[in-house]
Amino acid sequence: MFYLPNVEHHDGTDKKLLLLQQFSNELKELGRALLLLYLDEKSHKEIAAIMEILPTNVSTKIGRIKEALELKFSQVKDL
């Protein structure tokens, strides 16, 4: 699972959630859909059936999305 530490923004919103939304909007449509299903705690088998792709492709694509998000979060200086 991809975890985001809790950091509240000055206006009370969770800055990491706002960043996650921003970063997910930068993904291609397939990536956003996979991420949303993953965050909705769907199994890889369920995601594969919904997206009409192989479960191994789900695993690979989610792994790549998580790596990309982790890199983007690591580049944010004020977290």
PyMOL Python script that loads the backbone (N, CA, C, O; Angstrom):
from pymol import cmd

cmd.read_pdbstr("""\
ATOM      1  N   MET A   1       0.845  -1.180   0.000  1.00  0.00           N
ATOM      2  CA  MET A   1       0.000   0.000   0.000  1.00  0.00           C
ATOM      3  C   MET A   1       0.879   1.228   0.000  1.00  0.00           C
ATOM      4  O   MET A   1       1.989   1.203   0.531  1.00  0.00           O
ATOM      5  N   PHE A   2       0.401   2.281  -0.581  1.00  0.00           N
ATOM      6  CA  PHE A   2       1.097   3.560  -0.649  1.00  0.00           C
ATOM      7  C   PHE A   2       0.593   4.428   0.482  1.00  0.00           C
ATOM      8  O   PHE A   2      -0.589   4.771   0.509  1.00  0.00           O
ATOM      9  N   TYR A   3       1.462   4.796   1.424  1.00  0.00           N
ATOM     10  CA  TYR A   3       1.040   5.554   2.603  1.00  0.00           C
ATOM     11  C   TYR A   3       1.500   6.992   2.521  1.00  0.00           C
ATOM     12  O   TYR A   3       2.596   7.286   2.044  1.00  0.00           O
ATOM     13  N   LEU A   4       0.649   7.878   2.990  1.00  0.00           N
ATOM     14  CA  LEU A   4       0.960   9.296   3.056  1.00  0.00           C
ATOM     15  C   LEU A   4       0.955   9.734   4.508  1.00  0.00           C
ATOM     16  O   LEU A   4      -0.072   9.629   5.178  1.00  0.00           O
ATOM     17  N   PRO A   5       2.079  10.223   5.007  1.00  0.00           N
ATOM     18  CA  PRO A   5       2.078  10.737   6.382  1.00  0.00           C
ATOM     19  C   PRO A   5       1.129  11.931   6.496  1.00  0.00           C
ATOM     20  O   PRO A   5       0.936  12.669   5.531  1.00  0.00           O
ATOM     21  N   ASN A   6       0.549  12.113   7.662  1.00  0.00           N
ATOM     22  CA  ASN A   6      -0.386  13.217   7.881  1.00  0.00           C
ATOM     23  C   ASN A   6       0.360  14.515   8.141  1.00  0.00           C
ATOM     24  O   ASN A   6       1.151  14.611   9.079  1.00  0.00           O
ATOM     25  N   VAL A   7       0.104  15.501   7.312  1.00  0.00           N
ATOM     26  CA  VAL A   7       0.657  16.842   7.500  1.00  0.00           C
ATOM     27  C   VAL A   7      -0.461  17.813   7.160  1.00  0.00           C
ATOM     28  O   VAL A   7      -0.931  17.856   6.023  1.00  0.00           O
ATOM     29  N   GLU A   8      -0.885  18.587   8.142  1.00  0.00           N
ATOM     30  CA  GLU A   8      -1.970  19.532   7.883  1.00  0.00           C
ATOM     31  C   GLU A   8      -1.427  20.830   7.325  1.00  0.00           C
ATOM     32  O   GLU A   8      -0.414  21.347   7.796  1.00  0.00           O
ATOM     33  N   HIS A   9      -2.099  21.346   6.333  1.00  0.00           N
ATOM     34  CA  HIS A   9      -1.775  22.620   5.719  1.00  0.00           C
ATOM     35  C   HIS A   9      -2.272  23.724   6.645  1.00  0.00           C
ATOM     36  O   HIS A   9      -3.088  23.465   7.530  1.00  0.00           O
ATOM     37  N   HIS A  10      -1.804  24.920   6.459  1.00  0.00           N
ATOM     38  CA  HIS A  10      -2.187  26.026   7.348  1.00  0.00           C
ATOM     39  C   HIS A  10      -3.692  26.260   7.412  1.00  0.00           C
ATOM     40  O   HIS A  10      -4.193  26.785   8.406  1.00  0.00           O
ATOM     41  N   ASP A  11      -4.415  25.878   6.371  1.00  0.00           N
ATOM     42  CA  ASP A  11      -5.867  26.089   6.407  1.00  0.00           C
ATOM     43  C   ASP A  11      -6.610  24.842   6.885  1.00  0.00           C
ATOM     44  O   ASP A  11      -7.835  24.779   6.784  1.00  0.00           O
ATOM     45  N   GLY A  12      -5.882  23.848   7.406  1.00  0.00           N
ATOM     46  CA  GLY A  12      -6.512  22.650   7.965  1.00  0.00           C
ATOM     47  C   GLY A  12      -6.632  21.496   6.990  1.00  0.00           C
ATOM     48  O   GLY A  12      -6.942  20.376   7.396  1.00  0.00           O
ATOM     49  N   THR A  13      -6.393  21.747   5.706  1.00  0.00           N
ATOM     50  CA  THR A  13      -6.463  20.647   4.747  1.00  0.00           C
ATOM     51  C   THR A  13      -5.174  19.851   4.788  1.00  0.00           C
ATOM     52  O   THR A  13      -4.115  20.375   5.133  1.00  0.00           O
ATOM     53  N   ASP A  14      -5.275  18.606   4.440  1.00  0.00           N
ATOM     54  CA  ASP A  14      -4.105  17.737   4.433  1.00  0.00           C
ATOM     55  C   ASP A  14      -3.321  17.996   3.151  1.00  0.00           C
ATOM     56  O   ASP A  14      -3.790  17.688   2.055  1.00  0.00           O
ATOM     57  N   LYS A  15      -2.138  18.559   3.292  1.00  0.00           N
ATOM     58  CA  LYS A  15      -1.323  18.936   2.145  1.00  0.00           C
ATOM     59  C   LYS A  15      -0.980  17.730   1.284  1.00  0.00           C
ATOM     60  O   LYS A  15      -0.958  17.836   0.058  1.00  0.00           O
ATOM     61  N   LYS A  16      -0.716  16.595   1.898  1.00  0.00           N
ATOM     62  CA  LYS A  16      -0.361  15.412   1.132  1.00  0.00           C
ATOM     63  C   LYS A  16      -1.528  14.926   0.270  1.00  0.00           C
ATOM     64  O   LYS A  16      -1.322  14.434  -0.840  1.00  0.00           O
ATOM     65  N   LEU A  17      -2.732  15.063   0.775  1.00  0.00           N
ATOM     66  CA  LEU A  17      -3.893  14.681  -0.039  1.00  0.00           C
ATOM     67  C   LEU A  17      -4.063  15.621  -1.224  1.00  0.00           C
ATOM     68  O   LEU A  17      -4.418  15.190  -2.321  1.00  0.00           O
ATOM     69  N   LEU A  18      -3.810  16.898  -0.999  1.00  0.00           N
ATOM     70  CA  LEU A  18      -3.881  17.853  -2.093  1.00  0.00           C
ATOM     71  C   LEU A  18      -2.816  17.552  -3.144  1.00  0.00           C
ATOM     72  O   LEU A  18      -3.076  17.632  -4.344  1.00  0.00           O
ATOM     73  N   LEU A  19      -1.620  17.206  -2.685  1.00  0.00           N
ATOM     74  CA  LEU A  19      -0.549  16.843  -3.614  1.00  0.00           C
ATOM     75  C   LEU A  19      -0.884  15.561  -4.362  1.00  0.00           C
ATOM     76  O   LEU A  19      -0.634  15.459  -5.562  1.00  0.00           O
ATOM     77  N   LEU A  20      -1.447  14.585  -3.663  1.00  0.00           N
ATOM     78  CA  LEU A  20      -1.839  13.336  -4.317  1.00  0.00           C
ATOM     79  C   LEU A  20      -2.852  13.625  -5.422  1.00  0.00           C
ATOM     80  O   LEU A  20      -2.764  13.061  -6.513  1.00  0.00           O
ATOM     81  N   GLN A  21      -3.801  14.493  -5.142  1.00  0.00           N
ATOM     82  CA  GLN A  21      -4.779  14.865  -6.160  1.00  0.00           C
ATOM     83  C   GLN A  21      -4.089  15.528  -7.345  1.00  0.00           C
ATOM     84  O   GLN A  21      -4.394  15.215  -8.496  1.00  0.00           O
ATOM     85  N   GLN A  22      -3.177  16.423  -7.077  1.00  0.00           N
ATOM     86  CA  GLN A  22      -2.443  17.110  -8.143  1.00  0.00           C
ATOM     87  C   GLN A  22      -1.648  16.113  -8.972  1.00  0.00           C
ATOM     88  O   GLN A  22      -1.717  16.128 -10.201  1.00  0.00           O
ATOM     89  N   PHE A  23      -0.893  15.245  -8.302  1.00  0.00           N
ATOM     90  CA  PHE A  23      -0.060  14.281  -9.006  1.00  0.00           C
ATOM     91  C   PHE A  23      -0.902  13.278  -9.784  1.00  0.00           C
ATOM     92  O   PHE A  23      -0.528  12.880 -10.887  1.00  0.00           O
ATOM     93  N   SER A  24      -2.028  12.869  -9.225  1.00  0.00           N
ATOM     94  CA  SER A  24      -2.874  11.906  -9.932  1.00  0.00           C
ATOM     95  C   SER A  24      -3.490  12.547 -11.171  1.00  0.00           C
ATOM     96  O   SER A  24      -3.720  11.865 -12.170  1.00  0.00           O
ATOM     97  N   ASN A  25      -3.756  13.833 -11.117  1.00  0.00           N
ATOM     98  CA  ASN A  25      -4.284  14.535 -12.292  1.00  0.00           C
ATOM     99  C   ASN A  25      -3.261  14.602 -13.421  1.00  0.00           C
ATOM    100  O   ASN A  25      -3.626  14.794 -14.581  1.00  0.00           O
ATOM    101  N   GLU A  26      -1.988  14.446 -13.088  1.00  0.00           N
ATOM    102  CA  GLU A  26      -0.928  14.457 -14.092  1.00  0.00           C
ATOM    103  C   GLU A  26      -0.780  13.100 -14.785  1.00  0.00           C
ATOM    104  O   GLU A  26      -0.111  13.000 -15.813  1.00  0.00           O
ATOM    105  N   LEU A  27      -1.400  12.060 -14.228  1.00  0.00           N
ATOM    106  CA  LEU A  27      -1.328  10.731 -14.832  1.00  0.00           C
ATOM    107  C   LEU A  27      -2.226  10.660 -16.058  1.00  0.00           C
ATOM    108  O   LEU A  27      -3.174  11.433 -16.203  1.00  0.00           O
ATOM    109  N   LYS A  28      -1.908   9.720 -16.933  1.00  0.00           N
ATOM    110  CA  LYS A  28      -2.797   9.458 -18.061  1.00  0.00           C
ATOM    111  C   LYS A  28      -4.084   8.848 -17.521  1.00  0.00           C
ATOM    112  O   LYS A  28      -4.140   8.404 -16.374  1.00  0.00           O
ATOM    113  N   GLU A  29      -5.107   8.833 -18.353  1.00  0.00           N
ATOM    114  CA  GLU A  29      -6.426   8.363 -17.924  1.00  0.00           C
ATOM    115  C   GLU A  29      -6.380   6.949 -17.336  1.00  0.00           C
ATOM    116  O   GLU A  29      -6.998   6.694 -16.302  1.00  0.00           O
ATOM    117  N   LEU A  30      -5.668   6.043 -17.971  1.00  0.00           N
ATOM    118  CA  LEU A  30      -5.560   4.675 -17.471  1.00  0.00           C
ATOM    119  C   LEU A  30      -4.903   4.655 -16.090  1.00  0.00           C
ATOM    120  O   LEU A  30      -5.356   3.937 -15.199  1.00  0.00           O
ATOM    121  N   GLY A  31      -3.855   5.427 -15.913  1.00  0.00           N
ATOM    122  CA  GLY A  31      -3.165   5.495 -14.632  1.00  0.00           C
ATOM    123  C   GLY A  31      -4.054   6.032 -13.528  1.00  0.00           C
ATOM    124  O   GLY A  31      -4.051   5.507 -12.414  1.00  0.00           O
ATOM    125  N   ARG A  32      -4.817   7.077 -13.828  1.00  0.00           N
ATOM    126  CA  ARG A  32      -5.743   7.633 -12.834  1.00  0.00           C
ATOM    127  C   ARG A  32      -6.799   6.611 -12.447  1.00  0.00           C
ATOM    128  O   ARG A  32      -7.123   6.456 -11.270  1.00  0.00           O
ATOM    129  N   ALA A  33      -7.331   5.917 -13.442  1.00  0.00           N
ATOM    130  CA  ALA A  33      -8.357   4.906 -13.157  1.00  0.00           C
ATOM    131  C   ALA A  33      -7.790   3.790 -12.292  1.00  0.00           C
ATOM    132  O   ALA A  33      -8.431   3.360 -11.333  1.00  0.00           O
ATOM    133  N   LEU A  34      -6.602   3.323 -12.623  1.00  0.00           N
ATOM    134  CA  LEU A  34      -5.967   2.271 -11.819  1.00  0.00           C
ATOM    135  C   LEU A  34      -5.728   2.741 -10.390  1.00  0.00           C
ATOM    136  O   LEU A  34      -5.986   2.007  -9.435  1.00  0.00           O
ATOM    137  N   LEU A  35      -5.235   3.968 -10.249  1.00  0.00           N
ATOM    138  CA  LEU A  35      -4.956   4.510  -8.922  1.00  0.00           C
ATOM    139  C   LEU A  35      -6.233   4.617  -8.098  1.00  0.00           C
ATOM    140  O   LEU A  35      -6.241   4.256  -6.921  1.00  0.00           O
ATOM    141  N   LEU A  36      -7.298   5.104  -8.695  1.00  0.00           N
ATOM    142  CA  LEU A  36      -8.562   5.236  -7.965  1.00  0.00           C
ATOM    143  C   LEU A  36      -9.095   3.867  -7.521  1.00  0.00           C
ATOM    144  O   LEU A  36      -9.567   3.715  -6.394  1.00  0.00           O
ATOM    145  N   LEU A  37      -9.018   2.895  -8.395  1.00  0.00           N
ATOM    146  CA  LEU A  37      -9.479   1.549  -8.024  1.00  0.00           C
ATOM    147  C   LEU A  37      -8.592   0.957  -6.935  1.00  0.00           C
ATOM    148  O   LEU A  37      -9.083   0.296  -6.019  1.00  0.00           O
ATOM    149  N   TYR A  38      -7.291   1.194  -7.035  1.00  0.00           N
ATOM    150  CA  TYR A  38      -6.345   0.712  -6.020  1.00  0.00           C
ATOM    151  C   TYR A  38      -6.634   1.375  -4.668  1.00  0.00           C
ATOM    152  O   TYR A  38      -6.663   0.702  -3.638  1.00  0.00           O
ATOM    153  N   LEU A  39      -6.845   2.681  -4.674  1.00  0.00           N
ATOM    154  CA  LEU A  39      -7.142   3.397  -3.430  1.00  0.00           C
ATOM    155  C   LEU A  39      -8.507   3.009  -2.871  1.00  0.00           C
ATOM    156  O   LEU A  39      -8.763   3.166  -1.678  1.00  0.00           O
ATOM    157  N   ASP A  40      -9.381   2.502  -3.738  1.00  0.00           N
ATOM    158  CA  ASP A  40     -10.682   2.004  -3.313  1.00  0.00           C
ATOM    159  C   ASP A  40     -10.575   0.563  -2.792  1.00  0.00           C
ATOM    160  O   ASP A  40     -11.579  -0.086  -2.497  1.00  0.00           O
ATOM    161  N   GLU A  41      -9.340   0.089  -2.690  1.00  0.00           N
ATOM    162  CA  GLU A  41      -9.004  -1.231  -2.129  1.00  0.00           C
ATOM    163  C   GLU A  41      -9.580  -2.392  -2.927  1.00  0.00           C
ATOM    164  O   GLU A  41      -9.936  -3.428  -2.366  1.00  0.00           O
ATOM    165  N   LYS A  42      -9.668  -2.209  -4.248  1.00  0.00           N
ATOM    166  CA  LYS A  42     -10.054  -3.312  -5.119  1.00  0.00           C
ATOM    167  C   LYS A  42      -8.851  -4.236  -5.287  1.00  0.00           C
ATOM    168  O   LYS A  42      -7.709  -3.778  -5.298  1.00  0.00           O
ATOM    169  N   SER A  43      -9.106  -5.522  -5.417  1.00  0.00           N
ATOM    170  CA  SER A  43      -8.016  -6.479  -5.642  1.00  0.00           C
ATOM    171  C   SER A  43      -7.505  -6.318  -7.074  1.00  0.00           C
ATOM    172  O   SER A  43      -8.181  -5.745  -7.928  1.00  0.00           O
ATOM    173  N   HIS A  44      -6.313  -6.828  -7.315  1.00  0.00           N
ATOM    174  CA  HIS A  44      -5.758  -6.763  -8.662  1.00  0.00           C
ATOM    175  C   HIS A  44      -6.652  -7.514  -9.645  1.00  0.00           C
ATOM    176  O   HIS A  44      -6.806  -7.106 -10.797  1.00  0.00           O
ATOM    177  N   LYS A  45      -7.235  -8.606  -9.182  1.00  0.00           N
ATOM    178  CA  LYS A  45      -8.136  -9.388 -10.030  1.00  0.00           C
ATOM    179  C   LYS A  45      -9.384  -8.566 -10.379  1.00  0.00           C
ATOM    180  O   LYS A  45      -9.836  -8.572 -11.524  1.00  0.00           O
ATOM    181  N   GLU A  46      -9.936  -7.861  -9.388  1.00  0.00           N
ATOM    182  CA  GLU A  46     -11.109  -7.014  -9.637  1.00  0.00           C
ATOM    183  C   GLU A  46     -10.765  -5.869 -10.591  1.00  0.00           C
ATOM    184  O   GLU A  46     -11.530  -5.564 -11.506  1.00  0.00           O
ATOM    185  N   ILE A  47      -9.621  -5.244 -10.371  1.00  0.00           N
ATOM    186  CA  ILE A  47      -9.188  -4.138 -11.225  1.00  0.00           C
ATOM    187  C   ILE A  47      -9.001  -4.640 -12.657  1.00  0.00           C
ATOM    188  O   ILE A  47      -9.417  -3.980 -13.610  1.00  0.00           O
ATOM    189  N   ALA A  48      -8.376  -5.803 -12.804  1.00  0.00           N
ATOM    190  CA  ALA A  48      -8.149  -6.375 -14.131  1.00  0.00           C
ATOM    191  C   ALA A  48      -9.470  -6.601 -14.854  1.00  0.00           C
ATOM    192  O   ALA A  48      -9.587  -6.313 -16.045  1.00  0.00           O
ATOM    193  N   ALA A  49     -10.460  -7.114 -14.139  1.00  0.00           N
ATOM    194  CA  ALA A  49     -11.763  -7.369 -14.750  1.00  0.00           C
ATOM    195  C   ALA A  49     -12.440  -6.061 -15.158  1.00  0.00           C
ATOM    196  O   ALA A  49     -13.023  -5.971 -16.239  1.00  0.00           O
ATOM    197  N   ILE A  50     -12.362  -5.054 -14.295  1.00  0.00           N
ATOM    198  CA  ILE A  50     -12.984  -3.759 -14.590  1.00  0.00           C
ATOM    199  C   ILE A  50     -12.303  -3.079 -15.775  1.00  0.00           C
ATOM    200  O   ILE A  50     -12.965  -2.539 -16.661  1.00  0.00           O
ATOM    201  N   MET A  51     -10.965  -3.116 -15.776  1.00  0.00           N
ATOM    202  CA  MET A  51     -10.189  -2.412 -16.801  1.00  0.00           C
ATOM    203  C   MET A  51      -9.963  -3.253 -18.060  1.00  0.00           C
ATOM    204  O   MET A  51      -9.451  -2.755 -19.063  1.00  0.00           O
ATOM    205  N   GLU A  52     -10.347  -4.531 -18.000  1.00  0.00           N
ATOM    206  CA  GLU A  52     -10.162  -5.460 -19.111  1.00  0.00           C
ATOM    207  C   GLU A  52      -8.698  -5.578 -19.518  1.00  0.00           C
ATOM    208  O   GLU A  52      -8.353  -5.516 -20.698  1.00  0.00           O
ATOM    209  N   ILE A  53      -7.842  -5.753 -18.499  1.00  0.00           N
ATOM    210  CA  ILE A  53      -6.422  -6.024 -18.707  1.00  0.00           C
ATOM    211  C   ILE A  53      -6.042  -7.205 -17.831  1.00  0.00           C
ATOM    212  O   ILE A  53      -6.820  -7.619 -16.972  1.00  0.00           O
ATOM    213  N   LEU A  54      -4.861  -7.745 -18.042  1.00  0.00           N
ATOM    214  CA  LEU A  54      -4.409  -8.891 -17.261  1.00  0.00           C
ATOM    215  C   LEU A  54      -4.014  -8.462 -15.846  1.00  0.00           C
ATOM    216  O   LEU A  54      -3.514  -7.354 -15.652  1.00  0.00           O
ATOM    217  N   PRO A  55      -4.237  -9.335 -14.855  1.00  0.00           N
ATOM    218  CA  PRO A  55      -3.833  -9.012 -13.481  1.00  0.00           C
ATOM    219  C   PRO A  55      -2.340  -8.697 -13.365  1.00  0.00           C
ATOM    220  O   PRO A  55      -1.956  -7.848 -12.560  1.00  0.00           O
ATOM    221  N   THR A  56      -1.497  -9.359 -14.147  1.00  0.00           N
ATOM    222  CA  THR A  56      -0.061  -9.055 -14.089  1.00  0.00           C
ATOM    223  C   THR A  56       0.210  -7.636 -14.578  1.00  0.00           C
ATOM    224  O   THR A  56       1.110  -6.964 -14.073  1.00  0.00           O
ATOM    225  N   ASN A  57      -0.567  -7.181 -15.559  1.00  0.00           N
ATOM    226  CA  ASN A  57      -0.422  -5.795 -16.023  1.00  0.00           C
ATOM    227  C   ASN A  57      -0.857  -4.811 -14.946  1.00  0.00           C
ATOM    228  O   ASN A  57      -0.266  -3.741 -14.798  1.00  0.00           O
ATOM    229  N   VAL A  58      -1.888  -5.175 -14.195  1.00  0.00           N
ATOM    230  CA  VAL A  58      -2.343  -4.329 -13.083  1.00  0.00           C
ATOM    231  C   VAL A  58      -1.203  -4.159 -12.084  1.00  0.00           C
ATOM    232  O   VAL A  58      -0.889  -3.044 -11.667  1.00  0.00           O
ATOM    233  N   SER A  59      -0.592  -5.274 -11.707  1.00  0.00           N
ATOM    234  CA  SER A  59       0.508  -5.221 -10.735  1.00  0.00           C
ATOM    235  C   SER A  59       1.647  -4.349 -11.229  1.00  0.00           C
ATOM    236  O   SER A  59       2.166  -3.518 -10.484  1.00  0.00           O
ATOM    237  N   THR A  60       2.034  -4.533 -12.472  1.00  0.00           N
ATOM    238  CA  THR A  60       3.135  -3.759 -13.045  1.00  0.00           C
ATOM    239  C   THR A  60       2.799  -2.280 -13.096  1.00  0.00           C
ATOM    240  O   THR A  60       3.600  -1.443 -12.682  1.00  0.00           O
ATOM    241  N   LYS A  61       1.622  -1.959 -13.601  1.00  0.00           N
ATOM    242  CA  LYS A  61       1.234  -0.548 -13.747  1.00  0.00           C
ATOM    243  C   LYS A  61       1.074   0.140 -12.393  1.00  0.00           C
ATOM    244  O   LYS A  61       1.481   1.291 -12.233  1.00  0.00           O
ATOM    245  N   ILE A  62       0.492  -0.547 -11.427  1.00  0.00           N
ATOM    246  CA  ILE A  62       0.348   0.048 -10.092  1.00  0.00           C
ATOM    247  C   ILE A  62       1.717   0.254  -9.457  1.00  0.00           C
ATOM    248  O   ILE A  62       1.958   1.277  -8.818  1.00  0.00           O
ATOM    249  N   GLY A  63       2.604  -0.705  -9.629  1.00  0.00           N
ATOM    250  CA  GLY A  63       3.963  -0.551  -9.113  1.00  0.00           C
ATOM    251  C   GLY A  63       4.657   0.667  -9.692  1.00  0.00           C
ATOM    252  O   GLY A  63       5.324   1.411  -8.973  1.00  0.00           O
ATOM    253  N   ARG A  64       4.501   0.868 -10.981  1.00  0.00           N
ATOM    254  CA  ARG A  64       5.119   2.033 -11.640  1.00  0.00           C
ATOM    255  C   ARG A  64       4.483   3.343 -11.179  1.00  0.00           C
ATOM    256  O   ARG A  64       5.173   4.344 -10.985  1.00  0.00           O
ATOM    257  N   ILE A  65       3.181   3.327 -11.008  1.00  0.00           N
ATOM    258  CA  ILE A  65       2.488   4.527 -10.519  1.00  0.00           C
ATOM    259  C   ILE A  65       2.977   4.868  -9.111  1.00  0.00           C
ATOM    260  O   ILE A  65       3.255   6.030  -8.813  1.00  0.00           O
ATOM    261  N   LYS A  66       3.080   3.866  -8.256  1.00  0.00           N
ATOM    262  CA  LYS A  66       3.551   4.105  -6.883  1.00  0.00           C
ATOM    263  C   LYS A  66       4.967   4.654  -6.873  1.00  0.00           C
ATOM    264  O   LYS A  66       5.271   5.567  -6.105  1.00  0.00           O
ATOM    265  N   GLU A  67       5.838   4.107  -7.718  1.00  0.00           N
ATOM    266  CA  GLU A  67       7.215   4.614  -7.801  1.00  0.00           C
ATOM    267  C   GLU A  67       7.226   6.071  -8.249  1.00  0.00           C
ATOM    268  O   GLU A  67       7.954   6.891  -7.690  1.00  0.00           O
ATOM    269  N   ALA A  68       6.418   6.393  -9.259  1.00  0.00           N
ATOM    270  CA  ALA A  68       6.363   7.763  -9.758  1.00  0.00           C
ATOM    271  C   ALA A  68       5.843   8.720  -8.686  1.00  0.00           C
ATOM    272  O   ALA A  68       6.375   9.818  -8.521  1.00  0.00           O
ATOM    273  N   LEU A  69       4.805   8.305  -7.957  1.00  0.00           N
ATOM    274  CA  LEU A  69       4.259   9.155  -6.896  1.00  0.00           C
ATOM    275  C   LEU A  69       5.262   9.339  -5.759  1.00  0.00           C
ATOM    276  O   LEU A  69       5.410  10.440  -5.228  1.00  0.00           O
ATOM    277  N   GLU A  70       5.943   8.267  -5.390  1.00  0.00           N
ATOM    278  CA  GLU A  70       6.950   8.372  -4.330  1.00  0.00           C
ATOM    279  C   GLU A  70       8.057   9.341  -4.736  1.00  0.00           C
ATOM    280  O   GLU A  70       8.529  10.122  -3.910  1.00  0.00           O
ATOM    281  N   LEU A  71       8.476   9.297  -6.005  1.00  0.00           N
ATOM    282  CA  LEU A  71       9.498  10.219  -6.494  1.00  0.00           C
ATOM    283  C   LEU A  71       8.990  11.658  -6.422  1.00  0.00           C
ATOM    284  O   LEU A  71       9.709  12.547  -5.964  1.00  0.00           O
ATOM    285  N   LYS A  72       7.772  11.890  -6.866  1.00  0.00           N
ATOM    286  CA  LYS A  72       7.207  13.244  -6.823  1.00  0.00           C
ATOM    287  C   LYS A  72       7.113  13.757  -5.388  1.00  0.00           C
ATOM    288  O   LYS A  72       7.454  14.909  -5.120  1.00  0.00           O
ATOM    289  N   PHE A  73       6.653  12.908  -4.462  1.00  0.00           N
ATOM    290  CA  PHE A  73       6.562  13.331  -3.059  1.00  0.00           C
ATOM    291  C   PHE A  73       7.944  13.609  -2.470  1.00  0.00           C
ATOM    292  O   PHE A  73       8.104  14.517  -1.655  1.00  0.00           O
ATOM    293  N   SER A  74       8.932  12.833  -2.879  1.00  0.00           N
ATOM    294  CA  SER A  74      10.280  13.032  -2.330  1.00  0.00           C
ATOM    295  C   SER A  74      10.879  14.358  -2.800  1.00  0.00           C
ATOM    296  O   SER A  74      11.793  14.885  -2.166  1.00  0.00           O
ATOM    297  N   GLN A  75      10.373  14.893  -3.898  1.00  0.00           N
ATOM    298  CA  GLN A  75      10.892  16.139  -4.440  1.00  0.00           C
ATOM    299  C   GLN A  75      10.217  17.370  -3.839  1.00  0.00           C
ATOM    300  O   GLN A  75      10.651  18.495  -4.088  1.00  0.00           O
ATOM    301  N   VAL A  76       9.175  17.172  -3.065  1.00  0.00           N
ATOM    302  CA  VAL A  76       8.492  18.293  -2.408  1.00  0.00           C
ATOM    303  C   VAL A  76       9.259  18.604  -1.132  1.00  0.00           C
ATOM    304  O   VAL A  76       9.429  17.741  -0.271  1.00  0.00           O
ATOM    305  N   LYS A  77       9.714  19.831  -1.019  1.00  0.00           N
ATOM    306  CA  LYS A  77      10.625  20.189   0.065  1.00  0.00           C
ATOM    307  C   LYS A  77       9.951  20.457   1.413  1.00  0.00           C
ATOM    308  O   LYS A  77      10.558  20.193   2.450  1.00  0.00           O
ATOM    309  N   ASP A  78       8.752  20.957   1.433  1.00  0.00           N
ATOM    310  CA  ASP A  78       8.160  21.405   2.703  1.00  0.00           C
ATOM    311  C   ASP A  78       7.116  20.425   3.263  1.00  0.00           C
ATOM    312  O   ASP A  78       6.061  20.839   3.742  1.00  0.00           O
ATOM    313  N   LEU A  79       7.424  19.125   3.197  1.00  0.00           N
ATOM    314  CA  LEU A  79       6.492  18.153   3.768  1.00  0.00           C
ATOM    315  C   LEU A  79       6.907  17.766   5.136  1.00  0.00           C
ATOM    316  O   LEU A  79       6.241  16.954   5.778  1.00  0.00           O
TER     317      LEU A  79
END
""", "prot")
cmd.dss("prot")
cmd.show_as("cartoon", "prot")
cmd.util.cbc("prot")
cmd.orient("prot")
